[in-house]
Amino acid sequence: MSKNSEVIDGKARPLGAYPHFKRAGDFIFISGTSSRRADNSFDGVTVSETGKVTLDIKAQTHAVIKNIEQTLIAAGAGLADLVEISTFLINMDDFKGYNEVYGTYFDHTGPARTTVAAKELPHPNLLIEIKAIAFAPKTEER
C-alpha cells in the first residue's frame, strides 16, 4: 500500500508537525481543518473599531468545508469522495447554524458524521474544526 503525506503550498501552515492530509492506499485522511487562511487570519471573524470580536459559525463552517475541499483537490479527490466527517464545536448552541450550512454541501447520501463539543480549539476565534476521511481509489488521473 502506498502512503504519502503533504503540506500544501498556499494554504495555512499546520500549527504542528503534521500534514494537511495523508493518503494511505485509496484512503485520504484530512487533518483537523479550521477557517484559518494562508495569512493566518480567519473567515467568520469580525473585529469592530472598538475591538469587539464577533464570530460567525455559518461563515466559519463554509470556510472549513472549502478548506477541506481544497485539500481534497490537492490529494486528487473532491467532497463527493468523503466517507466520514468528525466535527468539533466549541458550543453546541452553534449546532443549528453549522448544520444549516453543512446541509448546503451534503445530504443523507453524504459522509457519515459525528459532531461533538470541545472545550477549546487552538485559537480563541475558532468555533469549529473538522477532520475527515475520503475514499478515492488511485487512477491514472489521481
C-alpha positions as CSV (number, residue, x, y, z in Angstrom):
1,M,0.0,0.0,0.0
2,S,1.4,3.4,-1.0
3,K,1.4,6.2,1.6
4,N,2.2,9.8,1.3
5,S,1.7,13.0,3.3
6,E,1.6,16.5,2.1
7,V,1.7,20.1,3.4
8,I,0.1,22.1,0.6
9,D,1.7,25.3,-0.6
10,G,-0.6,28.4,-0.5
11,K,-2.7,27.1,2.5
12,A,-2.3,28.0,6.2
13,R,0.6,26.0,7.5
14,P,-0.2,23.3,10.1
15,L,0.4,24.5,13.6
16,G,2.4,21.4,14.4
17,A,4.4,18.6,12.9
18,Y,1.6,17.1,10.8
19,P,0.5,17.3,7.1
20,H,-2.7,18.7,5.7
21,F,-3.5,15.2,4.5
22,K,-2.1,11.6,4.5
23,R,-3.0,9.2,1.7
24,A,-2.9,5.5,2.6
25,G,-3.8,3.5,-0.4
26,D,-7.3,4.6,-1.5
27,F,-8.0,6.5,1.7
28,I,-7.2,10.2,2.3
29,F,-7.1,11.3,5.9
30,I,-7.6,15.1,6.3
31,S,-6.1,16.7,9.4
32,G,-8.3,18.9,11.6
33,T,-9.2,21.9,9.5
34,S,-10.4,25.3,10.6
35,S,-11.4,28.6,8.9
36,R,-7.8,29.8,9.0
37,R,-6.5,31.4,5.9
38,A,-2.9,31.3,4.5
39,D,-2.2,34.7,6.0
40,N,-3.3,33.3,9.5
41,S,-6.4,35.4,9.6
42,F,-9.8,33.7,10.0
43,D,-13.0,33.6,7.9
44,G,-16.0,34.3,10.1
45,V,-14.3,36.8,12.5
46,T,-15.1,40.5,12.5
47,V,-13.4,43.0,14.8
48,S,-15.2,46.3,15.3
49,E,-13.5,49.7,15.6
50,T,-13.8,49.3,19.4
51,G,-12.1,45.9,19.3
52,K,-15.2,43.8,19.9
53,V,-14.8,40.4,18.2
54,T,-17.8,38.8,16.6
55,L,-17.7,35.2,15.5
56,D,-19.9,33.7,12.8
57,I,-20.5,29.9,12.8
58,K,-22.0,29.9,9.4
59,A,-19.1,31.8,7.7
60,Q,-16.6,29.6,9.6
61,T,-18.4,26.4,8.6
62,H,-18.4,27.4,4.9
63,A,-14.7,28.3,5.1
64,V,-13.8,25.0,6.8
65,I,-15.6,22.9,4.2
66,K,-14.0,25.0,1.4
67,N,-10.6,24.4,3.0
68,I,-11.3,20.7,3.2
69,E,-12.3,20.8,-0.5
70,Q,-9.1,22.5,-1.5
71,T,-7.1,19.8,0.4
72,L,-9.0,17.0,-1.3
73,I,-8.4,18.6,-4.7
74,A,-4.7,18.7,-3.9
75,A,-4.9,15.0,-3.0
76,G,-6.7,14.1,-6.2
77,A,-10.2,13.9,-4.8
78,G,-13.3,16.0,-4.0
79,L,-16.1,16.5,-1.5
80,A,-18.1,13.6,-3.1
81,D,-15.3,11.2,-2.0
82,L,-15.7,12.0,1.7
83,V,-16.9,8.9,3.7
84,E,-16.6,10.3,7.3
85,I,-16.5,13.7,9.0
86,S,-15.9,14.5,12.6
87,T,-16.8,18.0,13.7
88,F,-15.7,19.7,16.9
89,L,-17.8,22.7,18.0
90,I,-16.8,24.9,20.9
91,N,-20.5,25.5,21.7
92,M,-23.4,23.2,20.9
93,D,-25.6,26.4,20.6
94,D,-23.8,26.8,17.2
95,F,-25.1,23.4,16.0
96,K,-28.1,24.8,14.2
97,G,-26.1,27.3,12.1
98,Y,-23.4,24.7,11.4
99,N,-26.0,22.1,10.4
100,E,-27.7,24.5,8.1
101,V,-24.5,25.3,6.2
102,Y,-23.5,21.6,6.2
103,G,-26.8,20.8,4.5
104,T,-25.9,23.0,1.6
105,Y,-22.9,20.7,0.8
106,F,-24.2,17.3,1.8
107,D,-27.5,15.4,2.1
108,H,-28.3,11.9,3.6
109,T,-26.2,10.3,0.9
110,G,-23.1,12.2,2.1
111,P,-20.4,11.1,4.5
112,A,-21.1,9.6,7.9
113,R,-20.8,12.3,10.5
114,T,-20.1,12.8,14.2
115,T,-20.4,16.2,15.9
116,V,-19.1,16.7,19.4
117,A,-18.5,19.7,21.8
118,A,-14.9,20.5,22.5
119,K,-13.7,22.6,25.4
120,E,-11.4,24.7,23.2
121,L,-9.6,24.8,19.9
122,P,-6.1,26.1,19.1
123,H,-7.2,29.8,18.7
124,P,-9.9,31.7,20.6
125,N,-11.5,32.9,17.4
126,L,-12.3,29.3,16.3
127,L,-15.8,28.0,16.7
128,I,-15.4,24.9,14.6
129,E,-12.8,22.3,13.4
130,I,-13.4,19.4,11.1
131,K,-11.4,16.3,10.3
132,A,-12.4,14.0,7.5
133,I,-11.7,10.7,5.7
134,A,-12.2,10.3,1.9
135,F,-12.1,7.1,-0.2
136,A,-10.7,7.9,-3.6
137,P,-9.1,4.9,-5.5
138,K,-5.9,6.0,-7.3
139,T,-6.4,6.1,-11.1
140,E,-4.3,7.4,-13.9
141,E,-5.7,10.9,-13.2
142,R,-5.1,10.7,-9.5
